[in-house]
Amino acid sequence: MKMLPDKTNGKRKDGIIKALSSNMIWGLLPLYISFVSDLSAWGVTGVRVISCFAVLVCLVIYQRRLKEIKIIFKSGKEIKLLLISSSLLIINWLTYAYAVSTGNVLEGSLGYFIYPLFVVGLGWLFFKERFNSLEKLAIGVAILAVGYAVMFYGKLPWIGLVLATSFSFYGVVRKKSSVEPILTLAIETLFIMPIAIGVVMWQFYFLNEAPELLLLAKASFLGPITVLAMWLYISAVRVIPYSLSGMLFYISPSLQIGVALYLGEILSINKLIAFILVWISLAIYSFGNIKRSKPMPNLK
């Protein structure tokens, strides 16, 4: 009995691989940022945006796609979507920079655990995504894990909520846009370049905190790393259910826990319990998703 080929399943698998890859990069990113910890969080953010833009400009020129960008700028709908997504992106990056600079890294990391729940809810609200019984159970366990983490934190984690809200709505906007990932990122970083340049000028010129060239060069590599991760993410959310992309995102904060331990941070019993619940949720959801995506047999 042969199985019918399914192009949709092929795209879905490709999307899952890209989503996994992007989350692995984001999960390990704090390890690289620790190598440039002598640079302030605001400086890191500014250099990150500028180096992202530089990489993307080179890619667009190399691929000879400047004409496509001109066409995009003639589309009022796409420009509105890109303005919204670039605003959400800079809100997310600056909020994270604020969390680091004010010593609220824990609250910021909580946002990455809350984010997938926002994505699941938005997937149901905007894209009419439905869930089988196992997926519903997984979502319930995830809600329990986040609820436990919030109770442990002891107060409303507004920084985490802003991070989760901004990036989940960013994904919604990207899923509604037809612009290809590289062009999307190029235009988004173009829109937020004035803010990045302003941050860098304030940090390095007005505050007289210019870093050493070697440190600046290391920080500049955040550009290519970010471009790769964002390209993989945007490519993935277009071909897989938005709720699935949210559940796969749990890989990122889980890896970040490993990085934190490597860097000498302590994993308390409460954090460990929330971590275990998250992974149970991911395992259940993944099993339910595998059952859903099995190809139908050809009975002829």
N, C-alpha and C positions, 0 to 999 in steps of 0.2 A: 504494500500500500504506500504510494508515494505522497509526499507532502507538496502542496502547491507553493510555488515560489511567491514570496510576498515582498515587494519593494518597500512597502511601508515598514515592515519589520526590519529590513536592512537599514533604512534611514534611522529607525528608532535605536538600533544597536549602535550605529555610528554616533548618534546624539548622546547616548549613555556613556560611551567611551570618552567623548569630548567633555561631558559634564564631570566625569570622574577625574580626568586630567586637570581641568581647571581648578577643581576643589583641592586636589593634591598640591598644586602650585600655591594656592592661597593658604593652605594649611601649613606649608613649610616656609611661607614668606617671612613670618616673624624671625626665623632663624637668620635670614639674610639681613633683615633690618637691624638685628643685634650687632652686625658687623659695622654698621654706620651709626651706632648709638651716640657717638659724640656730636652728631648733628641733631639739632632740635627737631621735634615732630613737625612743626610748621615748615622748617627748611626742607625736611624730607618730602613733605607733600608737594611743595612748590617745585622742587627738582624732579620729582616723579612725574608731574603733569608736563613739564617742559620737555623732559627726555622722551616721554610718551609721544608727544606731538612731533618731535624731531624724527623719531623712528617711523611714525606713520606717514609723514611727508615723504621720506625716502622711499617707503613702500609704494605710495601712490604714484610718485614720479617714475619709479622703476617699472611698475606695471602699466604705465601710461594711461592712468585713469582720471586725469584732471578734467577731461570732458564730462565724465560721469558725475563728478562733483558739481560742475556747472549746471548740469541737468537737474540734479537734486535741489539745488538752490532755487530753481524755477518752480518747484513743487511746494505750494504753501502748506499742504498737509504734512509732508515729510519734515519740513523745516520746523513746524510747530512741535511735532513729535521729538525731533532732535533737541530743540530748545528745552523741552520738558525733561528729557532724559539726561541732558548735560547738567541741568539744574539739580536733579536728583543725585547725579554722580558727585558733584562738588559738595553737596550737602553731606553725603555719606563720607567722603574722604576728609572733609574739614571737621566733621563731628568726631571721627576716629582720631584725628590729630589732636583735637581738644581733649579727648579721653586720655590719650597718652601724656600730653603735656601737663595735665592736672592730676595725674596719678589715679585715674579711674579706668585702668586697663581691665580690671575684673568686670566692671559694669559694661564696658565695650564688648568684651568677649561674650557676655550673656546675650547681647544682641544677635550674635551669630547662631545661638541656639534657638532664639525666638523667631528668627527670620524664616526658617522653613515652614513654620506654622502659618505665617502670613502668606507665604506662597501657596500653600495648600488651599487656604481660604479664598485667595484671589483667583486661583485656578477654577474653583467652583463658581465664584461670582461672575468673572468676566468670560470664561471660556466653557462654562457649563460642563466641566469635567465631573465624572461620576466615579464612585469608588465601590469595589466589591467588599465583602465582609472582612477579609483579611486586611485590606487597606484601611478600612474604617477602624479596625482594632489597632493597627499601627499608629494611626493618627491620635487615637485615644491615649495610647502609651506615651507618645511624644508630648501631648498636652500635659500629662501627668509629670513627665520629666521636667518640662519648663516650669510648671507650677511649683514643683519642689524646689527648683533652683531659685525662683523668685522669692519663695518663702524664706529660703536660706539667706538670700541677700538682705531681706528685711525692710526694704523701702521700694517705692516705684522707681525702676531703673530707666529714667527718661533717656539717657544716652543710648542704652541698648535698644529702646523702642524706636528712637530716631534712626539708628543704624538699620534696624530690621525693616522699618516702614519705607525708608528711602530706597533701599536696594531691592525690595520686593516689588515696589511700584516701578522701579527702573526696568525690571524684567518684563513686567506687563507691557510697558511702552515699547520695549525692544521686540517683543513678540508680535505686536501690532504693526510694526514698521516693515517695509519691504527692502530697505536699504541694506546692502551687504555689510558684514561685520567690519572689515577694514575701513570702508568709507564711513561707516557709522562712527567708529572711534576717532577717525581723523577730524570729522566735523565737530564731534562733541568736545574733543580737546582744544580745537580751534576756538570754540565758544568760551571755554573756561580758562584759556591762556591769559587774558588780562588779569584775572584773579591770581593765577600762579605767579606771573611776573611781579605783581604787586607784593605778594607775600615774600618772594625771594629778595626783592629790592629792600623791603622793610627789614628783613632779617639780616641780610648780609651788608647792606649799605648804611641805612639809617641807624641800626643798632650796632653796627661795626662788629658783626659776628661772622665774618667771612671764614669759611673752613679751609683746611689745607687742600691742595689740588688732588691728592691721592684719595682723600675722603670724599671729595666731590665726585671724583670719577667712579668710585664704588657706588655712591648713591645714584648716579646716572644710569647704572645697570637696572635700576628698578623700572625704568621705562620699557625696555624690551621684555622684561619679565611680566609686567602688567599688561602690555599689548597682547602677549601670547595667551595669558589667562583670560583676558576679556574676550578675545577672539574665539577661544574655545567655548566660553560661557554663552556668548551671543549665538554662536552656531548651534549649540546644543538646545537652547530654549525654543528654537524655531521648529524643531522636529520631534521633541519628546513632550509628553504632557507636562504642563507647568508645575503641577503638584509633585510629579516625580523629580523634577529638577530641584524642588525644594527639599525633598527628603534626602537626595544625594548630597545636598549641601552640608549635611551633618558630618560628612567626612572631614570637612575643613576644620571646624572647631575641635573635632576629635584629634586630628593631627596636631593642632595647636597645643593641646594638652600635653602631648608627647614632647613637643618643642619646649614648652614651659618647664617640664621636668628636667629636660636636658640642660636648660639654662639655670637650674637650681631652685625653681619655685616648688612649693609644697602642695601636694594634692590631698585635700582634706577628705574625710569620710563622706561628707555631704556632697562634695563635688563628684566623688567617685560614684555615689549612688545615682546621681543625675546622669553621669556619663554612661553607666551600665544601662539605665532605662532608655537612653537615646539609641544605643546600639541594638537593644532588643527591638525597639520600634523600627529601626532601619532594616533589620533582618526580616521582620514580619512583612513590612511593606515590599521589600525586594522579592520575597517568595510569592506574595500576592500578585506582583507585577509580572513575574515570570509565568505564572499560571494564565494571566490575561493574554500574554503575547504569544502563547503557543500556537503554531500554525494549524489550521483546520485540515484534517486528512481528506484526500481525494478519494471518494467512495466509488468512483467510476472504474 
